[in-house]
Amino acid sequence: MFDTLSDRLTSVLSNLRGKGRLSEADIDATCREIRIALLEADVALPVVRSFIGQVKQRAKGAEVSQALNPAQQVVKIVNEELIGILGGETRRLNLAKNPPTVIMLAGLQGSGKTTLAGKLARWLAGQGHTPMLVAADLQRPNAVTQLQVVGERAGVPVFAPEPGNGVGDPVDVARRSIDEARRAQHDVVVIDTAGRLGIDEEMMRQAADIRDAVQPNETLFVVDAMIGQDAVTTAEAFRDGVGFTGVALTKLDGDARGGAALSVRQVTGQPILFASNGEKLEDFDVFHPDRMASRILGMGDLLTLIEQAEQAFDAKQAEEAAAKIGSGELTLEDFLEQMLAVRRMGPIGNLLGMLPGAGQMKDALAQLDEKHLDRVQAIIRGMTPQERADPKIIKGSRRARIARGSGVSVSEVNDLVDRFFEARKMMQQMAGRFGMPGVGGGRRSKKGKKGKKGKGRGPTPPKVRGGFPGGMPGLPPMPQGGGELPPGFGGGLNDLPPGFDPSKLKFGKK
């Protein structure tokens, strides 16, 4: 969604690189280009004015004029102000001291509210809670049935005493759901209310009645990030008519300009708590202002990438695979397991897009076809267990049989096997030189004895929980070099993106 804005801002800020001193004219020109980029992204005009005013004031102050690298200091200022617009620090849910915690969802029809209710309930269950969904949308046809289907997919019970389709009292359903939650010992209740068509006074009154009946701990305004300036107008109307304590953004994977996401928090004063960036129930997470700002500025989102890896990878399997890399015993079976774990994290293009400088490789990322990975998976599954364990035995006749069984050409089987051997050899060399988690970092002396600990050829990298021990020989080759990295990425520790806190990384076992 933020691709266009990210491209413009990255281009504008990259023009400052290499300048040892910034004049007022440089700063004015940069702020003018940033202003145009934000307006083109559909960010509300008052928000743009405030943002540019703060950037210009700070950029012309002592923190830039006295900096050793003025250009990177301006990037830092833009990043910090962008984080401020998006809400500053990450805001967590307010949980009730005496369960159940009541979360009420409100928003326009078509904003993805019912689906988001299932995503939120699934996320809460993953956090150790026992949520219950409540079907209080009795207006829209089949809304109750839809929530029941979503709840079943999420593995969360649904309280639906009324059939809906215009039958039943939503206020009474919401009130009864609290008693049901206490009886069944659910510690969180998520109430899905009826959507509104624009600013509907009757529906607004109904939402206010439900709010008064259940006294929710959180009232989330669900907003479609693709509707542009209307999102701000509607959010203001809901704030004044019903009131809400937080915002949940949906459809962040769309191709709209995304200005609503940058405007709602600033205009309404309420934080963005959650973001939904896909159709699957797992495409949902807490909204982190600092990470979103980093992605908009082309600096990647390494923390989110690591968190997704920790959820997808089995730590024990990862350590075993890492040990096999160092000994040269990595098999195609191991590679298949690692590839499946990577695919559980989401589309490959989205994952690589979280890496710093990914914006410079857009053409290459666009060529990453998920169907290619399907073919790789089919080829490996077409092998016998013995062939996966010992790929050296896969000769001509076996390759022809595998190709026929997996529906691909012999050349594709040859390519996969050849790349696997190349990747395994390269990973083994890297493990010997730098040390690998679970392998050890010492090198052998000329007499064949292991050298002293810590005297290997290079520093042993930290053990990353849920890392990527396997290579990806099945992927199409990536181009060498990706153009210039975005401002703030010079390669050293001091050149990490502004706001990036390495202390938040989780290394080693707990």
DOZAZA-901485 format. One record per residue (C-alpha): residue number from 1; residue in one letter; x, y, z. Coordinates in steps of 0.1 Angstrom, whole numbers, plus 5000, padded with zeros to 4 digits. Layout:
DOZAZA-901485
- resi:resn:px:py:pz
- NUM:A:X:Y:Z
...
END
This chain:
DOZAZA-901485
- resi:resn:px:py:pz
- 1:M:5000:5000:5000
- 2:F:5028:5024:5008
- 3:D:5049:5015:4978
- 4:T:5044:5048:4960
- 5:L:5049:5070:4991
- 6:S:5080:5049:5000
- 7:D:5095:5053:4966
- 8:R:5090:5091:4966
- 9:L:5104:5096:5001
- 10:T:5134:5073:4995
- 11:S:5142:5092:4963
- 12:V:5138:5126:4980
- 13:L:5160:5117:5009
- 14:S:5186:5100:4988
- 15:N:5193:5133:4971
- 16:L:5208:5146:5004
- 17:R:5235:5119:5005
- 18:G:5270:5130:5000
- 19:K:5264:5165:5011
- 20:G:5287:5176:5039
- 21:R:5266:5206:5047
- 22:L:5229:5214:5041
- 23:S:5218:5249:5033
- 24:E:5183:5263:5040
- 25:A:5176:5260:5003
- 26:D:5184:5222:5005
- 27:I:5161:5218:5034
- 28:D:5133:5238:5019
- 29:A:5135:5219:4986
- 30:T:5135:5186:5005
- 31:C:5104:5196:5026
- 32:R:5086:5207:4995
- 33:E:5091:5173:4978
- 34:I:5081:5155:5010
- 35:R:5049:5176:5011
- 36:I:5040:5167:4976
- 37:A:5047:5130:4982
- 38:L:5024:5131:5013
- 39:L:4996:5149:4995
- 40:E:4998:5125:4966
- 41:A:4995:5097:4991
- 42:D:4961:5111:5002
- 43:V:4973:5122:5036
- 44:A:4950:5148:5052
- 45:L:4962:5184:5046
- 46:P:4963:5194:5083
- 47:V:4985:5164:5090
- 48:V:5008:5173:5061
- 49:R:5011:5209:5074
- 50:S:5019:5198:5109
- 51:F:5044:5172:5097
- 52:I:5063:5195:5074
- 53:G:5064:5223:5100
- 54:Q:5080:5200:5125
- 55:V:5105:5186:5101
- 56:K:5115:5220:5088
- 57:Q:5119:5235:5122
- 58:R:5141:5207:5135
- 59:A:5161:5204:5102
- 60:K:5171:5241:5104
- 61:G:5181:5237:5141
- 62:A:5213:5228:5158
- 63:E:5208:5191:5157
- 64:V:5214:5191:5119
- 65:S:5238:5220:5115
- 66:Q:5262:5206:5141
- 67:A:5258:5169:5131
- 68:L:5287:5150:5116
- 69:N:5264:5137:5089
- 70:P:5236:5163:5082
- 71:A:5219:5142:5056
- 72:Q:5214:5112:5079
- 73:Q:5203:5135:5106
- 74:V:5175:5148:5084
- 75:V:5165:5111:5076
- 76:K:5164:5105:5114
- 77:I:5142:5136:5119
- 78:V:5118:5125:5091
- 79:N:5116:5090:5106
- 80:E:5109:5103:5141
- 81:E:5082:5127:5129
- 82:L:5066:5099:5109
- 83:I:5066:5077:5140
- 84:G:5049:5105:5158
- 85:I:5022:5108:5132
- 86:L:5015:5071:5134
- 87:G:5012:5072:5172
- 88:G:5046:5071:5188
- 89:E:5049:5040:5209
- 90:T:5030:5007:5204
- 91:R:4998:5007:5224
- 92:R:4986:4974:5238
- 93:L:4951:4963:5247
- 94:N:4936:4974:5280
- 95:L:4927:4942:5297
- 96:A:4901:4941:5325
- 97:K:4913:4933:5360
- 98:N:4882:4912:5365
- 99:P:4875:4892:5333
- 100:P:4860:4892:5308
- 101:T:4876:4919:5289
- 102:V:4850:4934:5264
- 103:I:4861:4945:5230
- 104:M:4835:4962:5208
- 105:L:4841:4965:5170
- 106:A:4824:4993:5151
- 107:G:4828:5007:5115
- 108:L:4813:5011:5081
- 109:Q:4798:4982:5061
- 110:G:4824:4966:5039
- 111:S:4853:4976:5061
- 112:G:4861:4940:5069
- 113:K:4848:4941:5104
- 114:T:4835:4905:5107
- 115:T:4867:4890:5093
- 116:L:4888:4912:5115
- 117:A:4868:4899:5145
- 118:G:4879:4864:5136
- 119:K:4915:4875:5131
- 120:L:4915:4893:5165
- 121:A:4900:4863:5183
- 122:R:4926:4840:5167
- 123:W:4954:4864:5177
- 124:L:4941:4866:5213
- 125:A:4939:4828:5215
- 126:G:4976:4827:5204
- 127:Q:4984:4851:5232
- 128:G:4970:4826:5258
- 129:H:4935:4840:5261
- 130:T:4902:4822:5257
- 131:P:4881:4846:5235
- 132:M:4845:4844:5225
- 133:L:4829:4861:5195
- 134:V:4795:4877:5197
- 135:A:4772:4880:5167
- 136:A:4755:4914:5175
- 137:D:4752:4923:5138
- 138:L:4715:4914:5133
- 139:Q:4709:4938:5104
- 140:R:4731:4926:5075
- 141:P:4718:4894:5057
- 142:N:4738:4863:5068
- 143:A:4761:4883:5090
- 144:V:4755:4859:5119
- 145:T:4763:4829:5096
- 146:Q:4794:4846:5083
- 147:L:4807:4852:5119
- 148:Q:4800:4815:5128
- 149:V:4820:4804:5098
- 150:V:4849:4827:5106
- 151:G:4848:4816:5143
- 152:E:4850:4780:5132
- 153:R:4880:4787:5110
- 154:A:4897:4806:5139
- 155:G:4889:4778:5164
- 156:V:4869:4803:5186
- 157:P:4833:4798:5199
- 158:V:4806:4822:5187
- 159:F:4777:4834:5209
- 160:A:4748:4837:5184
- 161:P:4714:4833:5202
- 162:E:4695:4852:5174
- 163:P:4694:4843:5137
- 164:G:4698:4878:5125
- 165:N:4686:4890:5091
- 166:G:4667:4918:5108
- 167:V:4654:4896:5137
- 168:G:4665:4901:5173
- 169:D:4677:4929:5196
- 170:P:4715:4934:5193
- 171:V:4717:4953:5226
- 172:D:4701:4924:5244
- 173:V:4725:4899:5227
- 174:A:4755:4920:5237
- 175:R:4743:4922:5273
- 176:R:4736:4884:5275
- 177:S:4770:4876:5260
- 178:I:4788:4889:5291
- 179:D:4769:4865:5314
- 180:E:4776:4837:5289
- 181:A:4813:4845:5289
- 182:R:4815:4844:5327
- 183:R:4796:4811:5327
- 184:A:4818:4795:5301
- 185:Q:4850:4811:5316
- 186:H:4860:4831:5285
- 187:D:4883:4860:5295
- 188:V:4878:4881:5264
- 189:V:4846:4889:5245
- 190:V:4847:4904:5210
- 191:I:4814:4919:5199
- 192:D:4808:4923:5162
- 193:T:4782:4951:5157
- 194:A:4763:4961:5126
- 195:G:4781:4982:5100
- 196:R:4769:5016:5090
- 197:L:4762:5031:5056
- 198:G:4780:5064:5058
- 199:I:4769:5084:5089
- 200:D:4736:5067:5098
- 201:E:4721:5083:5129
- 202:E:4700:5052:5138
- 203:M:4729:5028:5136
- 204:M:4751:5053:5155
- 205:R:4725:5053:5183
- 206:Q:4724:5015:5183
- 207:A:4762:5013:5186
- 208:A:4760:5038:5215
- 209:D:4733:5017:5232
- 210:I:4755:4986:5229
- 211:R:4784:5005:5244
- 212:D:4763:5017:5273
- 213:A:4750:4981:5279
- 214:V:4783:4963:5281
- 215:Q:4808:4991:5290
- 216:P:4836:4978:5268
- 217:N:4872:4980:5279
- 218:E:4881:4988:5242
- 219:T:4860:5001:5214
- 220:L:4878:4996:5181
- 221:F:4870:5016:5150
- 222:V:4876:4993:5121
- 223:V:4886:5014:5090
- 224:D:4893:5003:5055
- 225:A:4927:5018:5047
- 226:M:4918:5020:5010
- 227:I:4889:5046:5013
- 228:G:4912:5076:5015
- 229:Q:4900:5109:5029
- 230:D:4866:5094:5038
- 231:A:4883:5074:5064
- 232:V:4891:5106:5083
- 233:T:4856:5120:5080
- 234:T:4840:5088:5091
- 235:A:4864:5084:5120
- 236:E:4856:5118:5133
- 237:A:4819:5111:5131
- 238:F:4823:5078:5151
- 239:R:4845:5096:5176
- 240:D:4818:5122:5182
- 241:G:4788:5099:5180
- 242:V:4800:5067:5197
- 243:G:4835:5072:5208
- 244:F:4863:5047:5204
- 245:T:4896:5040:5221
- 246:G:4916:5026:5192
- 247:V:4917:5020:5155
- 248:A:4921:4987:5135
- 249:L:4933:4991:5099
- 250:T:4922:4966:5073
- 251:K:4932:4959:5037
- 252:L:4968:4972:5041
- 253:D:4977:4948:5013
- 254:G:4957:4968:4988
- 255:D:4971:4991:4962
- 256:A:4955:5024:4974
- 257:R:4977:5053:4984
- 258:G:4975:5047:5021
- 259:G:4971:5082:5034
- 260:A:4942:5072:5057
- 261:A:4966:5052:5079
- 262:L:4988:5083:5083
- 263:S:4959:5106:5090
- 264:V:4934:5088:5113
- 265:R:4957:5087:5143
- 266:Q:4967:5124:5140
- 267:V:4932:5137:5134
- 268:T:4913:5116:5159
- 269:G:4939:5114:5186
- 270:Q:4933:5077:5191
- 271:P:4961:5051:5185
- 272:I:4962:5024:5158
- 273:L:4962:4991:5177
- 274:F:4960:4965:5149
- 275:A:4967:4961:5112
- 276:S:4953:4935:5088
- 277:N:4974:4930:5057
- 278:G:4958:4900:5039
- 279:E:4928:4878:5035
- 280:K:4940:4849:5057
- 281:L:4932:4848:5094
- 282:E:4969:4849:5103
- 283:D:4974:4881:5083
- 284:F:4970:4902:5114
- 285:D:4993:4918:5140
- 286:V:4998:4945:5165
- 287:F:5005:4979:5148
- 288:H:5040:4992:5155
- 289:P:5045:5029:5145
- 290:D:5083:5027:5145
- 291:R:5083:4996:5123
- 292:M:5057:5010:5098
- 293:A:5077:5043:5096
- 294:S:5109:5023:5089
- 295:R:5091:5004:5061
- 296:I:5077:5035:5045
- 297:L:5112:5050:5044
- 298:G:5126:5018:5027
- 299:M:5145:5007:5058
- 300:G:5128:4974:5061
- 301:D:5112:4957:5092
- 302:L:5136:4933:5106
- 303:L:5119:4929:5140
- 304:T:5086:4918:5124
- 305:L:5105:4894:5101
- 306:I:5123:4878:5131
- 307:E:5091:4875:5151
- 308:Q:5073:4858:5122
- 309:A:5103:4834:5118
- 310:E:5102:4825:5155
- 311:Q:5065:4816:5151
- 312:A:5070:4795:5119
- 313:F:5103:4777:5128
- 314:D:5107:4749:5153
- 315:A:5137:4758:5173
- 316:K:5149:4722:5178
- 317:Q:5146:4715:5140
- 318:A:5164:4747:5132
- 319:E:5194:4738:5155
- 320:E:5196:4703:5140
- 321:A:5195:4717:5105
- 322:A:5222:4743:5114
- 323:A:5244:4714:5127
- 324:K:5239:4695:5095
- 325:I:5250:4725:5075
- 326:G:5284:4726:5092
- 327:S:5289:4689:5087
- 328:G:5277:4689:5051
- 329:E:5249:4665:5059
- 330:L:5219:4687:5050
- 331:T:5194:4667:5030
- 332:L:5166:4676:5006
- 333:E:5142:4665:5033
- 334:D:5157:4691:5056
- 335:F:5154:4717:5029
- 336:L:5118:4708:5022
- 337:E:5109:4713:5059
- 338:Q:5127:4747:5060
- 339:M:5109:4758:5028
- 340:L:5075:4749:5042
- 341:A:5083:4768:5074
- 342:V:5093:4799:5053
- 343:R:5060:4796:5033
- 344:R:5041:4795:5066
- 345:M:5054:4830:5072
- 346:G:5036:4844:5042
- 347:P:5043:4852:5005
- 348:I:5081:4853:4998
- 349:G:5078:4887:4981
- 350:N:5063:4902:5013
- 351:L:5091:4886:5035
- 352:L:5119:4899:5013
- 353:G:5101:4933:5012
- 354:M:5109:4936:5050
- 355:L:5146:4936:5043
- 356:P:5164:4969:5042
- 357:G:5169:4982:5007
- 358:A:5142:4959:4992
- 359:G:5127:4989:4974
- 360:Q:5158:4989:4952
- 361:M:5150:4954:4940
- 362:K:5114:4957:4932
- 363:D:5117:4943:4897
- 364:A:5135:4912:4911
- 365:L:5110:4907:4939
- 366:A:5081:4910:4914
- 367:Q:5095:4880:4896
- 368:L:5093:4858:4927
- 369:D:5065:4835:4917
- 370:E:5049:4813:4944
- 371:K:5041:4788:4917
- 372:H:5079:4783:4913
- 373:L:5080:4772:4949
- 374:D:5051:4749:4943
- 375:R:5071:4732:4915
- 376:V:5101:4728:4938
- 377:Q:5079:4713:4965
- 378:A:5064:4689:4939
- 379:I:5099:4678:4927
- 380:I:5111:4670:4962
- 381:R:5079:4652:4971
- 382:G:5083:4631:4940
- 383:M:5115:4616:4953
- 384:T:5118:4585:4975
- 385:P:5129:4589:5011
- 386:Q:5163:4574:5002
- 387:E:5167:4600:4974
- 388:R:5159:4629:4997
- 389:A:5184:4616:5023
- 390:D:5211:4610:4998
- 391:P:5207:4632:4967
- 392:K:5239:4619:4952
- 393:I:5221:4588:4940
- 394:I:5197:4608:4918
- 395:K:5211:4599:4884
- 396:G:5196:4600:4849
- 397:S:5169:4574:4852
- 398:R:5158:4586:4886
- 399:R:5157:4622:4874
- 400:A:5135:4612:4845
- 401:R:5111:4593:4869
- 402:I:5110:4623:4893
- 403:A:5102:4647:4864
- 404:R:5073:4625:4852
- 405:G:5059:4621:4887
- 406:S:5060:4658:4896
- 407:G:5048:4671:4862
- 408:V:5080:4691:4854
- 409:S:5108:4688:4829
- 410:V:5140:4669:4835
- 411:S:5160:4701:4832
- 412:E:5140:4715:4862
- 413:V:5149:4685:4883
- 414:N:5186:4688:4872
- 415:D:5186:4725:4881
- 416:L:5171:4719:4916
- 417:V:5196:4691:4924
- 418:D:5226:4710:4911
- 419:R:5217:4742:4930
- 420:F:5211:4722:4961
- 421:F:5247:4708:4960
- 422:E:5261:4742:4953
- 423:A:5241:4758:4981
- 424:R:5251:4730:5006
- 425:K:5288:4734:4997
- 426:M:5286:4772:5001
- 427:M:5268:4770:5034
- 428:Q:5293:4745:5047
- 429:Q:5322:4768:5038
- 430:M:5305:4797:5055
- 431:A:5298:4776:5086
- 432:G:5335:4767:5088
- 433:R:5347:4802:5084
- 434:F:5322:4821:5106
- 435:G:5309:4794:5129
- 436:M:5272:4784:5129
- 437:P:5247:4780:5157
- 438:G:5251:4745:5172
- 439:V:5283:4739:5152
- 440:G:5310:4757:5170
- 441:G:5333:4785:5159
- 442:G:5368:4771:5164
- 443:R:5389:4760:5135
- 444:R:5413:4730:5133
- 445:S:5450:4735:5135
- 446:K:5475:4719:5111
- 447:K:5478:4689:5134
- 448:G:5441:4683:5132
- 449:K:5433:4694:5167
- 450:K:5406:4719:5173
- 451:G:5419:4754:5181
- 452:K:5411:4774:5211
- 453:K:5376:4786:5215
- 454:G:5370:4820:5200
- 455:K:5400:4818:5177
- 456:G:5382:4809:5145
- 457:R:5385:4828:5113
- 458:G:5358:4852:5122
- 459:P:5332:4862:5149
- 460:T:5306:4836:5157
- 461:P:5272:4851:5149
- 462:P:5246:4851:5177
- 463:K:5222:4822:5178
- 464:V:5189:4836:5163
- 465:R:5159:4817:5175
- 466:G:5138:4807:5145
- 467:G:5165:4817:5120
- 468:F:5169:4804:5085
- 469:P:5194:4775:5087
- 470:G:5186:4763:5052
- 471:G:5193:4780:5019
- 472:M:5168:4784:4991
- 473:P:5183:4767:4961
- 474:G:5148:4764:4945
- 475:L:5144:4801:4941
- 476:P:5152:4819:4909
- 477:P:5186:4836:4911
- 478:M:5186:4871:4926
- 479:P:5205:4899:4909
- 480:Q:5239:4908:4923
- 481:G:5237:4941:4941
- 482:G:5205:4960:4945
- 483:G:5215:4995:4938
- 484:E:5221:5020:4965
- 485:L:5207:5013:4999
- 486:P:5184:5038:5014
- 487:P:5198:5067:5034
- 488:G:5209:5056:5069
- 489:F:5223:5023:5057
- 490:G:5261:5027:5054
- 491:G:5268:4992:5066
- 492:G:5281:4998:5101
- 493:L:5264:4996:5134
- 494:N:5261:5034:5135
- 495:D:5242:5033:5103
- 496:L:5213:5013:5114
- 497:P:5180:5030:5106
- 498:P:5168:5057:5130
- 499:G:5146:5041:5157
- 500:F:5159:5006:5152
- 501:D:5167:4991:5186
- 502:P:5189:4960:5183
- 503:S:5183:4953:5220
- 504:K:5148:4942:5211
- 505:L:5161:4913:5190
- 506:K:5157:4879:5207
- 507:F:5188:4858:5206
- 508:G:5194:4824:5221
- 509:K:5171:4803:5242
- 510:K:5150:4818:5269
END
